[in-house]
Amino acid sequence: MTALNNKTYNKAEQFFNRIKEHCSNNDEYIIELLKARGFLLDVDSGSITISDNSYWSDVCYLNEVILNYGLGELNGNVLTIYANADTKAYENYFAEGIQIGATYDASGWGWRWFRNRIHGKKCPVKMLEHFIARYIKAISACGVCTVCSCDGNHKSMHKAHFLVDDPGSLVWHKSMWVNCLSRLFEINWDEDYLAFNFLEKDRYSTYYEINRAAAFIYDHRLEFRQIKSKAFWDISASFLKHADDSEIEERFYGNVSVLLKDWAKNIQVE
């Protein structure tokens, strides 16, 4: 590690330590670390596989990561963690972060497109910045269509943000937080729920909290998808065609708010 990397890692160590607190062994920690990076992994009876929710190139990128940092190996889509693998080098790379710049074109998709989407457009992990990757993957799995994101882990930045590609995704994401997630996780969102701010001293605790939220959202993606679908029960194709966006937004937000609040009554997180 360079001196700069050591300084960065020391600040981020609280993020890694909080993940470790909930892991019983090193294998579990590596799995959680890879999930925090945005990889969608299914663990069943000791078998670790890459979820079919993943972007097609995520398998190749995961293989690159685990081989480069000596964490394990892939056989097809099955991941094997090396015994006693040392995570320090990968933690250092994770903590230092990367800044990804890419152009994007807004599609102009509207409410009719959003109504029929099960999930948003899949994005490769490699194109997502480290501390927001898991969150983008999670909300995408629930039907929020994102087009770009930034985790804010850059010099003099104290804000993470993302953009969505359609009006439905904007309303849907906001309603998820206003009516459910805000009572479970403490994130300082802006008015549109597309950016969250943090003080420098709270940087890594905020990153940990948004990753907690991401884990919850992804684990409950089927419930969120069902709620989104049910919210359109009285919104016909004709209404979507002839009503203006504000009318559609009001109807959808009203419906989905009731459904989310009702579902959230008995939800708890660790």
Backbone as JSON, one array per atom type, in Angstrom:
{
  "sequence": "MTALNNKTYNKAEQFFNRIKEHCSNNDEYIIELLKARGFLLDVDSGSITISDNSYWSDVCYLNEVILNYGLGELNGNVLTIYANADTKAYENYFAEGIQIGATYDASGWGWRWFRNRIHGKKCPVKMLEHFIARYIKAISACGVCTVCSCDGNHKSMHKAHFLVDDPGSLVWHKSMWVNCLSRLFEINWDEDYLAFNFLEKDRYSTYYEINRAAAFIYDHRLEFRQIKSKAFWDISASFLKHADDSEIEERFYGNVSVLLKDWAKNIQVE",
  "N": [[0.84, -1.19, 0.0], [0.45, 2.24, -0.74], [1.35, 5.37, 0.9], [-0.84, 7.07, 0.68], [-2.88, 5.21, 0.15], [-2.86, 3.76, 2.52], [-3.81, 5.72, 4.33], [-6.37, 6.19, 3.3], [-7.47, 3.65, 3.55], [-7.45, 3.28, 6.35], [-9.4, 5.11, 7.18], [-11.64, 3.96, 6.03], [-11.85, 1.59, 7.32], [-13.73, 1.19, 9.34], [-16.05, 0.73, 7.9], [-15.57, -1.8, 6.73], [-15.18, -3.29, 9.07], [-17.7, -3.19, 10.28], [-19.19, -4.71, 8.55], [-17.92, -7.15, 8.93], [-18.69, -7.73, 11.55], [-21.11, -9.0, 11.37], [-20.58, -11.4, 10.29], [-19.7, -14.82, 10.49], [-17.4, -16.12, 9.8], [-14.4, -16.04, 7.71], [-15.01, -16.72, 5.07], [-17.73, -16.02, 4.83], [-17.47, -13.29, 5.17], [-16.02, -12.51, 2.89], [-17.89, -13.1, 0.91], [-19.88, -11.23, 1.62], [-18.44, -8.9, 1.23], [-18.03, -8.95, -1.53], [-20.67, -8.79, -2.34], [-21.21, -6.23, -1.41], [-19.74, -4.83, -3.24], [-21.37, -5.01, -5.39], [-21.89, -7.36, -6.71], [-24.22, -9.89, -7.47], [-25.02, -12.46, -5.6], [-26.05, -15.77, -4.92], [-26.6, -17.75, -2.15], [-26.84, -20.99, -1.13], [-27.28, -23.71, 0.84], [-24.52, -23.86, 1.3], [-23.5, -23.6, -1.25], [-22.32, -21.26, -3.59], [-23.49, -19.14, -5.97], [-23.67, -17.15, -8.99], [-26.19, -14.83, -9.4], [-28.98, -14.95, -11.68], [-29.98, -12.5, -12.1], [-27.92, -10.87, -12.63], [-25.8, -8.75, -14.68], [-24.66, -9.69, -17.94], [-21.85, -9.59, -18.25], [-20.85, -9.62, -15.7], [-19.97, -12.0, -14.6], [-17.46, -12.48, -15.79], [-16.09, -10.25, -14.83], [-16.2, -10.65, -12.06], [-14.68, -12.97, -11.89], [-12.22, -11.94, -12.66], [-11.71, -10.18, -10.52], [-11.61, -11.89, -8.19], [-9.5, -13.58, -8.81], [-7.35, -11.81, -9.21], [-7.04, -10.76, -6.66], [-6.72, -12.94, -5.08], [-8.91, -14.26, -3.86], [-10.6, -16.35, -4.5], [-12.1, -18.74, -6.81], [-13.81, -19.3, -9.94], [-16.06, -21.68, -11.22], [-17.69, -22.15, -13.93], [-20.66, -20.72, -13.1], [-20.34, -20.96, -10.45], [-19.02, -20.13, -7.36], [-16.03, -20.52, -5.55], [-14.58, -19.98, -2.46], [-11.32, -19.27, -1.42], [-9.58, -21.0, 1.15], [-8.71, -19.32, 4.12], [-8.21, -16.9, 2.77], [-6.67, -13.77, 2.17], [-7.95, -10.62, 2.72], [-7.04, -8.03, 2.68], [-5.72, -6.62, 0.54], [-7.74, -6.36, -1.37], [-9.65, -4.96, 0.11], [-8.3, -2.55, 0.4], [-8.2, -1.63, -2.25], [-10.95, -1.41, -2.7], [-11.62, 0.57, -0.82], [-10.2, 2.81, -1.7], [-11.46, 3.41, -4.05], [-12.99, 4.28, -7.23], [-13.36, 6.51, -10.01], [-15.81, 6.8, -12.27], [-16.49, 7.78, -15.48], [-18.96, 8.3, -17.88], [-20.89, 8.61, -20.85], [-24.41, 9.13, -21.34], [-27.63, 8.5, -22.73], [-30.82, 9.77, -22.44], [-33.79, 7.9, -22.58], [-36.41, 8.67, -22.83], [-38.6, 7.21, -22.15], [-41.9, 6.5, -21.01], [-44.74, 6.37, -18.75], [-46.2, 4.1, -19.53], [-44.26, 2.32, -20.38], [-42.85, 2.0, -17.97], [-44.82, 0.8, -16.37], [-44.92, -1.84, -17.31], [-42.45, -2.9, -16.78], [-40.43, -5.24, -15.09], [-37.94, -5.14, -13.89], [-35.3, -2.66, -13.78], [-33.02, -1.34, -16.31], [-30.32, -3.52, -16.7], [-27.09, -3.14, -15.31], [-23.57, -3.31, -15.73], [-21.43, -4.41, -13.08], [-18.81, -3.49, -13.15], [-19.01, -0.94, -14.17], [-20.03, 0.57, -12.16], [-19.61, 2.7, -9.37], [-17.82, 2.0, -6.35], [-19.08, 2.23, -3.68], [-21.75, 2.61, -4.09], [-22.68, 0.72, -5.75], [-24.01, -1.7, -4.96], [-26.44, -0.69, -4.12], [-27.54, 0.44, -6.45], [-27.83, -1.85, -8.01], [-29.74, -3.16, -6.44], [-32.09, -1.49, -6.38], [-32.62, -1.46, -9.07], [-33.39, -4.09, -9.48], [-35.9, -3.96, -8.5], [-37.4, -2.5, -10.23], [-36.68, 0.15, -10.69], [-35.37, 2.31, -12.99], [-32.21, 3.16, -13.68], [-29.73, 5.49, -14.93], [-27.25, 6.62, -14.54], [-24.71, 7.01, -11.99], [-23.1, 8.06, -8.91], [-20.86, 7.56, -6.27], [-19.77, 9.46, -4.64], [-17.34, 9.19, -3.4], [-14.92, 10.75, -3.64], [-12.36, 13.24, -3.91], [-13.04, 15.97, -1.88], [-15.78, 15.68, -2.19], [-19.07, 15.25, -0.94], [-21.41, 13.93, -1.36], [-23.59, 11.52, -2.71], [-25.14, 10.3, -5.69], [-27.73, 9.49, -8.1], [-29.29, 9.09, -11.33], [-32.5, 8.75, -12.88], [-34.42, 7.17, -15.53], [-37.02, 7.61, -16.33], [-40.31, 8.97, -15.6], [-41.87, 7.35, -13.92], [-40.04, 5.72, -12.5], [-38.82, 7.63, -10.9], [-40.91, 8.46, -9.16], [-41.59, 6.01, -8.01], [-39.21, 5.17, -6.65], [-38.96, 7.25, -4.77], [-41.34, 6.92, -3.32], [-40.93, 4.43, -2.16], [-39.07, 5.03, -0.18], [-40.28, 7.13, 1.32], [-42.6, 5.94, 2.33], [-41.85, 3.54, 3.49], [-38.98, 2.67, 3.7], [-37.66, 4.76, 5.02], [-38.15, 4.61, 7.73], [-36.63, 2.55, 8.51], [-33.99, 2.87, 7.77], [-31.38, 5.29, 8.0], [-30.87, 7.78, 5.97], [-29.73, 10.7, 4.45], [-31.52, 11.97, 2.31], [-32.11, 14.0, -0.64], [-34.75, 16.23, -1.79], [-35.91, 14.95, -4.01], [-35.14, 12.38, -3.69], [-32.91, 11.37, -5.0], [-30.33, 11.89, -4.43], [-27.94, 11.76, -1.77], [-26.59, 13.33, 1.1], [-23.59, 13.67, 3.11], [-21.58, 14.22, 6.01], [-18.02, 14.57, 6.24], [-16.98, 13.11, 8.42], [-18.93, 11.24, 8.7], [-18.88, 9.7, 6.46], [-18.22, 6.91, 5.89], [-19.9, 5.52, 7.59], [-22.3, 6.26, 6.5], [-22.07, 5.08, 3.98], [-22.1, 2.43, 4.8], [-24.71, 2.28, 5.79], [-26.3, 2.75, 3.5], [-25.65, 0.49, 2.11], [-26.74, -1.44, 3.79], [-29.43, -0.83, 3.42], [-29.6, -1.46, 0.72], [-29.19, -4.25, 0.77], [-31.5, -5.07, 2.13], [-33.53, -4.17, 0.36], [-32.94, -5.66, -1.97], [-33.23, -8.28, -1.02], [-35.95, -8.28, -0.59], [-37.04, -7.94, -3.06], [-39.01, -9.25, -4.6], [-41.38, -8.76, -3.2], [-41.46, -5.96, -3.39], [-41.72, -5.7, -6.18], [-44.23, -6.87, -6.57], [-45.87, -5.09, -5.15], [-45.5, -2.74, -6.64], [-46.66, -3.57, -9.06], [-49.34, -4.09, -8.25], [-50.14, -1.53, -7.63], [-50.98, -0.42, -9.95], [-53.54, -1.2, -10.37], [-55.96, 0.2, -10.86], [-55.26, 1.78, -12.94], [-55.59, 2.23, -16.07], [-54.66, 1.28, -19.47], [-55.72, 3.11, -21.2], [-56.03, 5.34, -19.55], [-53.34, 5.91, -19.02], [-52.58, 6.65, -21.52], [-54.06, 8.97, -22.12], [-54.11, 10.71, -19.91], [-52.29, 13.36, -18.21], [-48.85, 13.59, -17.07], [-48.75, 14.44, -14.39], [-51.26, 13.72, -13.37], [-51.19, 10.96, -13.6], [-49.01, 10.39, -11.97], [-50.01, 11.24, -9.45], [-52.12, 9.39, -9.06], [-50.77, 6.88, -9.13], [-48.87, 7.24, -7.05], [-50.53, 7.59, -4.84], [-51.83, 5.09, -4.7], [-49.64, 3.29, -4.4], [-48.5, 4.16, -2.06], [-50.33, 3.49, -0.05], [-50.22, 0.69, -0.22], [-47.5, 0.17, 0.37], [-47.22, 1.22, 2.98], [-48.93, -0.44, 4.37], [-47.72, -2.94, 4.04], [-45.28, -2.44, 5.27], [-45.77, -2.36, 7.98], [-45.2, -4.62, 9.56], [-42.55, -5.1, 9.16], [-39.18, -5.7, 9.97], [-35.7, -5.02, 10.55], [-32.36, -6.2, 11.03]],
  "CA": [[0.0, 0.0, 0.0], [1.13, 3.52, -0.67], [0.93, 6.15, 2.07], [-2.2, 7.53, 0.43], [-3.78, 4.08, 0.3], [-2.96, 3.47, 3.96], [-4.67, 6.72, 4.94], [-7.72, 5.93, 2.84], [-7.94, 2.39, 4.14], [-7.69, 3.47, 7.77], [-10.69, 5.78, 7.32], [-12.71, 3.06, 5.59], [-11.82, 0.34, 8.07], [-14.97, 1.04, 10.08], [-17.01, 0.14, 6.97], [-15.29, -3.23, 6.65], [-15.38, -3.91, 10.39], [-19.13, -3.35, 10.55], [-19.62, -5.88, 7.77], [-17.37, -8.34, 9.59], [-19.43, -7.99, 12.78], [-22.26, -9.85, 11.09], [-20.09, -12.6, 9.6], [-19.17, -15.79, 11.45], [-16.09, -16.59, 9.35], [-13.8, -15.27, 6.62], [-15.74, -17.0, 3.84], [-18.93, -15.18, 4.83], [-17.05, -11.91, 5.0], [-15.67, -12.3, 1.48], [-19.16, -13.07, 0.18], [-20.53, -9.95, 1.89], [-17.62, -7.86, 0.61], [-18.33, -8.99, -2.96], [-22.03, -8.25, -2.49], [-21.11, -4.78, -1.24], [-19.21, -4.3, -4.51], [-22.45, -5.01, -6.37], [-22.12, -8.68, -7.3], [-25.44, -10.53, -6.99], [-24.65, -13.84, -5.29], [-27.03, -16.6, -4.23], [-25.96, -18.73, -1.27], [-27.83, -22.0, -0.79], [-26.67, -24.95, 1.34], [-23.08, -23.81, 1.15], [-23.13, -23.35, -2.64], [-22.37, -19.84, -3.93], [-23.63, -18.97, -7.42], [-23.97, -15.81, -9.47], [-27.62, -14.73, -9.7], [-29.34, -14.65, -13.07], [-30.29, -11.07, -12.17], [-26.68, -10.16, -12.94], [-25.48, -8.39, -16.06], [-23.96, -10.83, -18.54], [-20.39, -9.5, -18.11], [-20.45, -9.63, -14.29], [-19.25, -13.25, -14.33], [-16.06, -12.27, -16.18], [-15.48, -9.28, -13.93], [-16.02, -11.31, -10.76], [-13.54, -13.87, -12.03], [-11.03, -11.07, -12.67], [-11.5, -9.66, -9.17], [-11.22, -12.91, -7.21], [-8.17, -14.1, -9.17], [-6.36, -10.75, -8.99], [-6.85, -10.51, -5.23], [-6.53, -14.2, -4.39], [-10.07, -14.52, -3.0], [-11.26, -17.61, -4.84], [-12.14, -19.06, -8.22], [-15.12, -19.61, -10.5], [-16.24, -22.83, -12.11], [-18.98, -21.78, -14.49], [-21.19, -19.62, -12.28], [-20.21, -21.38, -9.05], [-17.87, -19.49, -6.73], [-15.37, -21.18, -4.43], [-13.71, -19.08, -1.71], [-10.1, -19.91, -0.94], [-9.42, -21.07, 2.6], [-7.8, -18.34, 4.71], [-7.89, -15.84, 1.82], [-6.38, -12.48, 2.79], [-8.79, -9.63, 2.06], [-6.51, -6.68, 2.85], [-5.44, -5.96, -0.74], [-8.99, -5.97, -2.01], [-10.24, -3.91, 0.93], [-7.6, -1.32, 0.08], [-8.69, -1.21, -3.56], [-12.35, -1.03, -2.5], [-11.67, 1.82, -0.06], [-9.68, 3.92, -2.49], [-12.54, 3.74, -4.97], [-12.72, 4.65, -8.62], [-14.29, 7.48, -10.56], [-16.19, 6.33, -13.59], [-17.19, 8.76, -16.3], [-19.55, 7.71, -19.07], [-22.02, 9.34, -21.4], [-25.66, 8.39, -21.38], [-28.72, 9.14, -23.46], [-32.13, 9.5, -21.87], [-34.62, 7.2, -23.57], [-37.7, 9.3, -22.98], [-39.67, 6.27, -21.86], [-42.92, 7.07, -20.15], [-45.42, 5.56, -17.74], [-46.61, 2.79, -20.07], [-43.06, 1.47, -20.33], [-42.57, 1.71, -16.56], [-45.83, -0.11, -15.85], [-44.67, -3.21, -17.75], [-41.1, -3.33, -16.43], [-40.21, -5.97, -13.83], [-36.72, -4.56, -13.33], [-34.7, -1.62, -14.6], [-31.98, -1.81, -17.21], [-29.2, -4.08, -15.96], [-25.84, -2.41, -15.5], [-22.42, -4.1, -15.27], [-20.77, -3.99, -11.83], [-17.57, -2.79, -13.47], [-19.31, 0.44, -14.5], [-20.63, 1.21, -11.0], [-18.64, 3.07, -8.35], [-17.79, 0.96, -5.32], [-19.94, 2.3, -2.5], [-23.16, 2.73, -4.47], [-22.98, -0.35, -6.69], [-25.01, -2.62, -4.43], [-27.72, 0.0, -4.07], [-28.06, 0.55, -7.81], [-28.28, -3.19, -8.39], [-30.93, -3.52, -5.68], [-33.29, -0.78, -6.83], [-32.88, -1.92, -10.43], [-34.11, -5.36, -9.38], [-37.28, -3.65, -8.08], [-38.09, -1.76, -11.28], [-36.19, 1.52, -10.86], [-34.45, 2.34, -14.13], [-31.17, 4.18, -13.49], [-28.9, 5.71, -16.11], [-25.9, 6.95, -14.11], [-24.62, 7.13, -10.54], [-21.8, 8.45, -8.35], [-20.91, 7.3, -4.83], [-19.26, 10.6, -3.9], [-16.09, 8.86, -2.7], [-13.89, 11.45, -4.38], [-11.81, 14.37, -3.17], [-13.9, 17.13, -1.59], [-17.19, 15.42, -2.44], [-19.8, 14.78, 0.22], [-22.74, 13.6, -1.85], [-23.76, 10.46, -3.7], [-26.38, 10.53, -6.42], [-27.99, 8.74, -9.33], [-30.38, 9.62, -12.14], [-33.41, 7.75, -13.42], [-34.67, 7.35, -16.96], [-38.44, 7.78, -16.64], [-41.01, 9.57, -14.45], [-42.34, 6.31, -13.01], [-38.95, 5.32, -11.63], [-38.62, 8.7, -9.92], [-41.98, 8.4, -8.17], [-41.5, 4.71, -7.35], [-38.11, 5.18, -5.7], [-39.3, 8.17, -3.68], [-42.41, 6.33, -2.51], [-40.34, 3.35, -1.38], [-38.43, 5.61, 0.99], [-41.21, 7.91, 2.14], [-43.63, 5.11, 2.94], [-41.35, 2.29, 4.07], [-37.56, 2.53, 4.03], [-37.15, 5.84, 5.88], [-38.25, 4.24, 9.14], [-35.71, 1.45, 8.73], [-32.6, 3.27, 7.48], [-31.17, 6.73, 8.11], [-30.14, 8.34, 4.85], [-30.09, 12.11, 4.28], [-31.88, 12.17, 0.9], [-32.63, 15.3, -1.06], [-36.2, 16.27, -1.98], [-36.32, 14.0, -5.04], [-34.61, 11.07, -3.32], [-31.94, 10.96, -6.01], [-28.99, 12.19, -3.91], [-27.86, 11.85, -0.31], [-25.42, 14.05, 1.58], [-22.97, 13.18, 4.33], [-20.4, 14.91, 6.49], [-16.83, 13.74, 6.07], [-16.85, 12.19, 9.54], [-19.98, 10.22, 8.58], [-18.81, 9.13, 5.11], [-18.25, 5.44, 5.81], [-21.11, 5.03, 8.24], [-23.36, 6.44, 5.5], [-21.91, 4.01, 2.98], [-22.58, 1.19, 5.41], [-26.17, 2.34, 5.9], [-26.91, 2.58, 2.17], [-25.48, -0.92, 1.76], [-27.77, -2.15, 4.56], [-30.69, -0.61, 2.71], [-29.53, -2.23, -0.53], [-29.38, -5.67, 1.09], [-32.92, -5.25, 2.45], [-34.31, -3.98, -0.86], [-32.74, -6.79, -2.87], [-33.82, -9.47, -0.4], [-37.4, -8.16, -0.67], [-37.36, -7.46, -4.41], [-40.27, -9.83, -5.09], [-42.47, -8.02, -2.57], [-41.53, -4.62, -3.99], [-42.26, -5.84, -7.53], [-45.66, -7.13, -6.46], [-46.51, -3.84, -4.74], [-45.49, -1.86, -7.83], [-47.66, -4.08, -10.01], [-50.68, -3.89, -7.68], [-50.45, -0.1, -7.6], [-51.56, -0.06, -11.24], [-54.8, -1.93, -10.51], [-57.01, 1.05, -11.41], [-54.64, 2.68, -13.91], [-55.76, 1.52, -17.34], [-53.84, 1.71, -20.6], [-56.35, 4.31, -21.74], [-55.68, 6.44, -18.65], [-51.94, 6.22, -19.25], [-52.46, 7.27, -22.85], [-54.73, 10.25, -22.24], [-53.86, 11.58, -18.75], [-50.95, 13.95, -18.19], [-47.94, 12.94, -16.12], [-49.08, 14.78, -13.01], [-52.43, 12.92, -12.98], [-50.73, 9.57, -13.44], [-48.16, 10.37, -10.77], [-50.87, 11.33, -8.27], [-52.84, 8.14, -8.91], [-49.82, 5.82, -8.78], [-48.27, 7.5, -5.74], [-51.55, 7.33, -3.83], [-52.02, 3.65, -4.6], [-48.45, 2.58, -3.92], [-48.27, 4.57, -0.68], [-51.19, 2.66, 0.8], [-49.7, -0.68, -0.24], [-46.21, 0.13, 1.06], [-47.43, 1.43, 4.41], [-49.56, -1.65, 4.93], [-46.7, -4.0, 4.06], [-44.17, -2.05, 6.14], [-46.17, -2.39, 9.38], [-44.62, -5.75, 10.28], [-41.19, -5.32, 8.68], [-38.08, -5.35, 10.87], [-34.37, -5.35, 10.05], [-31.35, -6.34, 12.09]],
  "C": [[0.88, 1.25, 0.0], [0.65, 4.26, 0.57], [-0.5, 6.63, 1.91], [-3.19, 6.4, 0.64], [-3.96, 3.7, 1.76], [-3.91, 4.43, 4.65], [-6.13, 6.47, 4.57], [-8.28, 4.69, 3.5], [-8.28, 2.57, 5.62], [-9.03, 4.15, 8.03], [-11.84, 4.82, 7.02], [-12.81, 1.8, 6.42], [-13.1, 0.11, 8.87], [-16.06, 0.41, 9.21], [-16.82, -1.37, 6.9], [-15.55, -3.93, 7.98], [-16.85, -4.12, 10.71], [-19.71, -4.5, 9.74], [-19.17, -7.15, 8.46], [-18.15, -8.72, 10.84], [-20.58, -8.97, 12.58], [-21.88, -11.13, 10.35], [-19.44, -13.54, 10.62], [-17.81, -16.32, 11.05], [-15.62, -15.77, 8.15], [-14.52, -15.49, 5.3], [-16.98, -16.11, 3.74], [-18.56, -13.72, 4.59], [-16.72, -11.61, 3.54], [-16.93, -12.23, 0.62], [-19.84, -11.71, 0.37], [-19.75, -8.79, 1.27], [-17.89, -7.79, -0.9], [-19.75, -8.48, -3.24], [-22.02, -6.74, -2.36], [-20.56, -4.12, -2.5], [-20.27, -4.3, -5.61], [-22.7, -6.34, -7.03], [-23.35, -9.32, -6.66], [-25.16, -12.03, -6.84], [-25.78, -14.54, -4.54], [-26.29, -17.65, -3.42], [-27.03, -19.71, -0.8], [-27.11, -23.3, -0.42], [-25.17, -25.0, 1.09], [-22.59, -23.56, -0.27], [-23.33, -21.88, -2.97], [-22.41, -19.72, -5.46], [-23.95, -17.53, -7.76], [-25.43, -15.78, -9.92], [-27.86, -14.44, -11.17], [-29.88, -13.23, -13.21], [-29.08, -10.25, -12.6], [-26.6, -9.77, -14.41], [-24.57, -9.47, -16.64], [-22.44, -10.8, -18.32], [-19.92, -9.57, -16.66], [-19.69, -10.9, -13.92], [-17.77, -13.06, -14.63], [-15.37, -11.3, -15.22], [-15.26, -9.87, -12.55], [-14.82, -12.24, -10.81], [-12.22, -13.09, -12.0], [-10.7, -10.6, -11.26], [-10.96, -10.74, -8.24], [-9.85, -13.51, -7.53], [-7.09, -13.06, -8.87], [-6.04, -10.55, -7.52], [-6.81, -11.79, -4.41], [-7.67, -14.58, -3.46], [-10.73, -15.86, -3.28], [-11.19, -17.89, -6.32], [-13.55, -19.42, -8.63], [-15.04, -20.86, -11.35], [-17.63, -22.68, -12.7], [-19.51, -20.57, -13.73], [-21.15, -19.95, -10.8], [-18.9, -20.82, -8.48], [-17.35, -20.32, -5.57], [-14.43, -20.18, -3.77], [-12.49, -19.85, -1.23], [-10.04, -19.9, 0.59], [-8.37, -20.05, 3.05], [-7.35, -17.24, 3.73], [-7.7, -14.52, 2.56], [-7.12, -11.39, 2.03], [-8.18, -8.23, 2.03], [-6.29, -5.95, 1.53], [-6.72, -5.51, -1.41], [-9.72, -4.89, -1.21], [-9.62, -2.56, 0.59], [-8.07, -0.75, -1.25], [-10.13, -0.7, -3.45], [-12.43, 0.35, -1.85], [-11.22, 3.01, -0.89], [-10.7, 4.37, -3.53], [-12.05, 4.1, -6.36], [-13.74, 5.7, -9.05], [-14.56, 7.09, -12.0], [-16.96, 7.42, -14.31], [-17.7, 8.11, -17.57], [-20.7, 8.57, -19.55], [-23.27, 8.48, -21.34], [-26.69, 9.2, -22.14], [-30.04, 8.76, -22.79], [-33.04, 8.93, -22.94], [-35.94, 7.91, -23.82], [-38.87, 8.37, -22.74], [-40.65, 6.87, -20.86], [-43.55, 6.05, -19.22], [-45.82, 4.18, -18.27], [-45.45, 1.81, -20.07], [-42.79, 1.05, -18.89], [-43.55, 0.69, -15.99], [-45.49, -1.57, -16.16], [-43.28, -3.73, -17.4], [-41.09, -4.08, -15.1], [-38.98, -5.42, -13.14], [-36.2, -3.48, -14.27], [-33.69, -2.21, -15.56], [-30.79, -2.32, -16.39], [-27.91, -3.35, -16.33], [-24.68, -3.27, -15.01], [-21.8, -3.54, -14.0], [-19.55, -3.13, -12.13], [-17.8, -1.32, -13.75], [-19.96, 1.2, -13.34], [-19.56, 1.51, -9.96], [-18.9, 2.26, -7.08], [-18.88, 1.04, -4.26], [-21.43, 2.48, -2.82], [-23.61, 1.58, -5.36], [-24.1, -1.27, -6.21], [-26.39, -1.98, -4.42], [-28.35, 0.1, -5.46], [-28.57, -0.79, -8.3], [-29.6, -3.54, -7.71], [-32.17, -2.81, -6.19], [-33.63, -1.14, -8.27], [-33.7, -3.2, -10.42], [-35.57, -5.17, -8.98], [-38.02, -2.79, -9.1], [-37.71, -0.31, -11.43], [-35.14, 1.52, -11.97], [-33.46, 3.48, -13.97], [-30.33, 4.3, -14.76], [-27.47, 6.13, -15.76], [-25.9, 7.1, -12.6], [-23.21, 7.54, -10.14], [-21.86, 8.24, -6.85], [-20.34, 8.44, -3.99], [-17.96, 10.35, -3.16], [-14.89, 9.43, -3.45], [-13.48, 12.7, -3.6], [-12.8, 15.52, -3.09], [-15.37, 16.92, -1.92], [-17.85, 14.84, -1.2], [-21.25, 14.46, -0.15], [-22.67, 12.46, -2.84], [-25.07, 10.72, -4.43], [-26.53, 9.55, -7.57], [-29.13, 9.42, -10.07], [-31.23, 8.47, -12.66], [-33.83, 8.14, -14.83], [-36.13, 7.59, -17.31], [-39.16, 8.32, -15.41], [-41.51, 8.54, -13.45], [-41.27, 5.88, -12.03], [-38.69, 6.35, -10.54], [-39.65, 8.61, -8.8], [-41.89, 7.12, -7.35], [-40.4, 4.7, -6.3], [-38.42, 6.07, -4.51], [-40.34, 7.56, -2.76], [-41.9, 5.18, -1.65], [-39.74, 3.89, -0.08], [-39.41, 6.33, 1.91], [-42.14, 7.01, 2.94], [-43.15, 3.83, 3.6], [-39.92, 2.42, 4.59], [-37.05, 3.58, 5.01], [-37.26, 5.51, 7.37], [-37.3, 3.1, 9.51], [-34.25, 1.86, 8.6], [-32.49, 4.79, 7.49], [-30.25, 7.22, 7.0], [-30.64, 9.76, 4.61], [-30.36, 12.41, 2.8], [-32.27, 13.61, 0.62], [-34.13, 15.17, -1.34], [-36.69, 15.22, -2.97], [-35.87, 12.57, -4.75], [-33.7, 10.49, -4.42], [-30.5, 11.24, -5.57], [-29.04, 12.2, -2.39], [-26.52, 12.46, 0.09], [-24.86, 13.4, 2.84], [-21.81, 14.09, 4.71], [-19.2, 13.99, 6.33], [-16.69, 12.72, 7.19], [-17.88, 11.05, 9.48], [-19.91, 9.45, 7.26], [-19.02, 7.62, 5.12], [-19.4, 4.82, 6.58], [-22.31, 5.2, 7.31], [-23.28, 5.38, 4.42], [-22.38, 2.67, 3.54], [-24.1, 1.15, 5.46], [-26.85, 2.15, 4.55], [-26.74, 1.15, 1.69], [-26.45, -1.8, 2.55], [-29.12, -2.04, 3.86], [-30.72, -1.42, 1.42], [-29.78, -3.71, -0.29], [-30.86, -5.95, 1.36], [-33.77, -5.18, 1.18], [-34.17, -5.19, -1.78], [-33.37, -8.06, -2.31], [-35.34, -9.47, -0.5], [-37.85, -7.68, -2.05], [-38.69, -8.01, -4.94], [-41.47, -9.1, -4.5], [-42.6, -6.62, -3.16], [-42.1, -4.69, -5.41], [-43.77, -6.05, -7.5], [-46.42, -5.86, -6.08], [-46.59, -2.86, -5.91], [-46.56, -2.29, -8.82], [-49.08, -3.83, -9.53], [-51.11, -2.43, -7.71], [-51.07, 0.38, -8.91], [-52.95, -0.67, -11.44], [-55.91, -1.09, -11.14], [-56.46, 2.08, -12.4], [-54.62, 1.96, -15.25], [-54.8, 2.04, -18.41], [-54.4, 2.98, -21.21], [-56.02, 5.53, -20.88], [-54.24, 6.87, -18.87], [-51.74, 6.96, -20.56], [-52.97, 8.71, -22.85], [-54.45, 11.22, -21.08], [-52.48, 12.21, -18.85], [-50.14, 13.33, -17.06], [-48.31, 13.22, -14.67], [-50.28, 13.98, -12.5], [-52.03, 11.47, -12.72], [-49.9, 9.44, -12.17], [-49.0, 10.38, -9.5], [-51.59, 10.01, -8.01], [-51.9, 7.01, -8.45], [-49.27, 6.01, -7.38], [-49.28, 7.22, -4.62], [-51.75, 5.84, -3.61], [-50.83, 2.96, -3.93], [-48.14, 2.96, -2.47], [-49.08, 3.72, 0.29], [-50.62, 1.24, 0.9], [-48.39, -0.79, 0.54], [-46.38, 0.28, 2.57], [-48.02, 0.19, 5.06], [-48.54, -2.78, 5.06], [-45.63, -3.72, 5.11], [-44.5, -2.2, 7.63], [-45.44, -3.48, 10.18], [-43.19, -6.06, 9.87], [-40.19, -4.87, 9.75], [-36.76, -5.74, 10.2], [-33.42, -5.44, 11.21], [-30.46, -5.1, 12.12]]
}
